[in-house]
Amino acid sequence: MESGLLMTVLILIILMRFILWSCFNVYLDYKLAQRFPEKRKDS
């Protein structure tokens, strides 16, 4: 039971880090697009 709990916490931490990183990247892209609208490239 202890091992299962540890795995659940580990998976939750990994998922949270992935979601936060994705949100951070989207926010960064938005801010850069706002700041440099003429330098934006479709990539």
N, CA, C and O atoms as CSV, one atom per row, in Angstrom:
chain,resi,resn,atom,element,x,y,z
A,1,MET,N,N,0.842,-1.207,0.000
A,1,MET,CA,C,0.000,0.000,0.000
A,1,MET,C,C,0.877,1.256,0.000
A,1,MET,O,O,0.569,2.235,-0.681
A,2,GLU,N,N,1.946,1.221,0.751
A,2,GLU,CA,C,2.863,2.362,0.818
A,2,GLU,C,C,3.476,2.645,-0.556
A,2,GLU,O,O,3.619,3.796,-0.968
A,3,SER,N,N,3.834,1.564,-1.251
A,3,SER,CA,C,4.436,1.705,-2.581
A,3,SER,C,C,3.430,2.316,-3.561
A,3,SER,O,O,3.788,3.169,-4.373
A,4,GLY,N,N,2.175,1.877,-3.482
A,4,GLY,CA,C,1.144,2.398,-4.380
A,4,GLY,C,C,0.911,3.882,-4.146
A,4,GLY,O,O,0.733,4.646,-5.094
A,5,LEU,N,N,0.912,4.288,-2.880
A,5,LEU,CA,C,0.710,5.699,-2.542
A,5,LEU,C,C,1.858,6.550,-3.091
A,5,LEU,O,O,1.640,7.640,-3.620
A,6,LEU,N,N,3.077,6.036,-2.957
A,6,LEU,CA,C,4.251,6.750,-3.447
A,6,LEU,C,C,4.180,6.932,-4.965
A,6,LEU,O,O,4.480,8.008,-5.484
A,7,MET,N,N,3.786,5.885,-5.661
A,7,MET,CA,C,3.662,5.964,-7.114
A,7,MET,C,C,2.602,6.975,-7.525
A,7,MET,O,O,2.797,7.725,-8.482
A,8,THR,N,N,1.472,7.003,-6.803
A,8,THR,CA,C,0.394,7.946,-7.106
A,8,THR,C,C,0.870,9.379,-6.940
A,8,THR,O,O,0.596,10.232,-7.784
A,9,VAL,N,N,1.584,9.644,-5.852
A,9,VAL,CA,C,2.105,10.996,-5.605
A,9,VAL,C,C,3.101,11.375,-6.693
A,9,VAL,O,O,3.088,12.505,-7.181
A,10,LEU,N,N,3.960,10.440,-7.074
A,10,LEU,CA,C,4.961,10.700,-8.105
A,10,LEU,C,C,4.296,11.037,-9.442
A,10,LEU,O,O,4.704,11.978,-10.124
A,11,ILE,N,N,3.279,10.271,-9.810
A,11,ILE,CA,C,2.555,10.517,-11.059
A,11,ILE,C,C,1.859,11.877,-11.017
A,11,ILE,O,O,1.868,12.608,-12.007
A,12,LEU,N,N,1.259,12.218,-9.880
A,12,LEU,CA,C,0.596,13.513,-9.748
A,12,LEU,C,C,1.588,14.659,-9.905
A,12,LEU,O,O,1.288,15.651,-10.570
A,13,ILE,N,N,2.757,14.532,-9.304
A,13,ILE,CA,C,3.785,15.575,-9.408
A,13,ILE,C,C,4.229,15.737,-10.859
A,13,ILE,O,O,4.371,16.860,-11.344
A,14,ILE,N,N,4.447,14.624,-11.551
A,14,ILE,CA,C,4.866,14.680,-12.954
A,14,ILE,C,C,3.781,15.332,-13.810
A,14,ILE,O,O,4.083,16.159,-14.669
A,15,LEU,N,N,2.521,14.965,-13.580
A,15,LEU,CA,C,1.426,15.548,-14.337
A,15,LEU,C,C,1.312,17.045,-14.077
A,15,LEU,O,O,1.128,17.824,-15.012
A,16,MET,N,N,1.419,17.452,-12.817
A,16,MET,CA,C,1.331,18.866,-12.471
A,16,MET,C,C,2.457,19.658,-13.121
A,16,MET,O,O,2.234,20.754,-13.636
A,17,ARG,N,N,3.675,19.102,-13.097
A,17,ARG,CA,C,4.814,19.784,-13.722
A,17,ARG,C,C,4.578,19.929,-15.223
A,17,ARG,O,O,4.881,20.977,-15.794
A,18,PHE,N,N,4.047,18.902,-15.866
A,18,PHE,CA,C,3.783,18.953,-17.302
A,18,PHE,C,C,2.736,20.012,-17.626
A,18,PHE,O,O,2.903,20.782,-18.572
A,19,ILE,N,N,1.648,20.053,-16.839
A,19,ILE,CA,C,0.576,21.030,-17.063
A,19,ILE,C,C,1.087,22.445,-16.822
A,19,ILE,O,O,0.816,23.342,-17.621
A,20,LEU,N,N,1.820,22.657,-15.737
A,20,LEU,CA,C,2.351,23.989,-15.438
A,20,LEU,C,C,3.330,24.441,-16.518
A,20,LEU,O,O,3.316,25.605,-16.920
A,21,TRP,N,N,4.177,23.530,-16.989
A,21,TRP,CA,C,5.148,23.870,-18.030
A,21,TRP,C,C,4.424,24.253,-19.325
A,21,TRP,O,O,4.825,25.199,-20.003
A,22,SER,N,N,3.351,23.513,-19.671
A,22,SER,CA,C,2.578,23.813,-20.872
A,22,SER,C,C,1.931,25.189,-20.759
A,22,SER,O,O,1.980,25.983,-21.699
A,23,CYS,N,N,1.319,25.471,-19.595
A,23,CYS,CA,C,0.681,26.769,-19.379
A,23,CYS,C,C,1.719,27.886,-19.441
A,23,CYS,O,O,1.456,28.950,-20.001
A,24,PHE,N,N,2.894,27.645,-18.868
A,24,PHE,CA,C,3.959,28.651,-18.873
A,24,PHE,C,C,4.417,28.941,-20.301
A,24,PHE,O,O,4.640,30.098,-20.658
A,25,ASN,N,N,4.557,27.903,-21.116
A,25,ASN,CA,C,4.974,28.089,-22.509
A,25,ASN,C,C,3.929,28.868,-23.300
A,25,ASN,O,O,4.278,29.742,-24.093
A,26,VAL,N,N,2.654,28.560,-23.093
A,26,VAL,CA,C,1.583,29.278,-23.778
A,26,VAL,C,C,1.590,30.744,-23.365
A,26,VAL,O,O,1.435,31.630,-24.206
A,27,TYR,N,N,1.768,31.002,-22.074
A,27,TYR,CA,C,1.811,32.373,-21.566
A,27,TYR,C,C,2.999,33.141,-22.147
A,27,TYR,O,O,2.881,34.307,-22.523
A,28,LEU,N,N,4.151,32.455,-22.211
A,28,LEU,CA,C,5.357,33.077,-22.747
A,28,LEU,C,C,5.172,33.409,-24.232
A,28,LEU,O,O,5.553,34.489,-24.683
A,29,ASP,N,N,4.585,32.475,-24.987
A,29,ASP,CA,C,4.317,32.719,-26.404
A,29,ASP,C,C,3.382,33.905,-26.572
A,29,ASP,O,O,3.575,34.725,-27.469
A,30,TYR,N,N,2.367,34.004,-25.715
A,30,TYR,CA,C,1.415,35.102,-25.784
A,30,TYR,C,C,2.097,36.440,-25.507
A,30,TYR,O,O,1.872,37.418,-26.220
A,31,LYS,N,N,2.933,36.477,-24.469
A,31,LYS,CA,C,3.629,37.711,-24.117
A,31,LYS,C,C,4.605,38.131,-25.212
A,31,LYS,O,O,4.717,39.318,-25.520
A,32,LEU,N,N,5.305,37.172,-25.798
A,32,LEU,CA,C,6.250,37.481,-26.869
A,32,LEU,C,C,5.508,37.967,-28.110
A,32,LEU,O,O,5.979,38.873,-28.798
A,33,ALA,N,N,4.365,37.379,-28.397
A,33,ALA,CA,C,3.569,37.805,-29.550
A,33,ALA,C,C,3.037,39.218,-29.319
A,33,ALA,O,O,2.941,40.005,-30.261
A,34,GLN,N,N,2.695,39.541,-28.086
A,34,GLN,CA,C,2.217,40.883,-27.761
A,34,GLN,C,C,3.347,41.903,-27.893
A,34,GLN,O,O,3.139,43.014,-28.381
A,35,ARG,N,N,4.531,41.518,-27.458
A,35,ARG,CA,C,5.662,42.435,-27.449
A,35,ARG,C,C,6.286,42.614,-28.836
A,35,ARG,O,O,6.664,43.721,-29.218
A,36,PHE,N,N,6.388,41.515,-29.581
A,36,PHE,CA,C,6.997,41.577,-30.916
A,36,PHE,C,C,6.038,41.047,-31.980
A,36,PHE,O,O,6.241,39.949,-32.498
A,37,PRO,N,N,5.000,41.810,-32.314
A,37,PRO,CA,C,4.032,41.306,-33.296
A,37,PRO,C,C,4.613,41.194,-34.705
A,37,PRO,O,O,4.179,40.354,-35.492
A,38,GLU,N,N,5.599,42.044,-35.024
A,38,GLU,CA,C,6.166,42.034,-36.368
A,38,GLU,C,C,7.191,40.934,-36.565
A,38,GLU,O,O,7.486,40.551,-37.697
A,39,LYS,N,N,7.744,40.416,-35.453
A,39,LYS,CA,C,8.774,39.382,-35.559
A,39,LYS,C,C,8.205,37.966,-35.427
A,39,LYS,O,O,8.946,36.983,-35.428
A,40,ARG,N,N,6.864,37.881,-35.311
A,40,ARG,CA,C,6.266,36.566,-35.128
A,40,ARG,C,C,6.332,35.765,-36.431
A,40,ARG,O,O,6.032,36.280,-37.509
A,41,LYS,N,N,6.727,34.508,-36.311
A,41,LYS,CA,C,6.822,33.643,-37.477
A,41,LYS,C,C,6.000,32.379,-37.234
A,41,LYS,O,O,5.930,31.879,-36.112
A,42,ASP,N,N,5.388,31.878,-38.282
A,42,ASP,CA,C,4.632,30.636,-38.170
A,42,ASP,C,C,5.611,29.463,-38.218
A,42,ASP,O,O,6.222,29.191,-39.251
A,43,SER,N,N,5.749,28.784,-37.099
A,43,SER,CA,C,6.682,27.668,-37.053
A,43,SER,C,C,6.081,26.507,-36.304
A,43,SER,O,O,6.723,25.466,-36.160
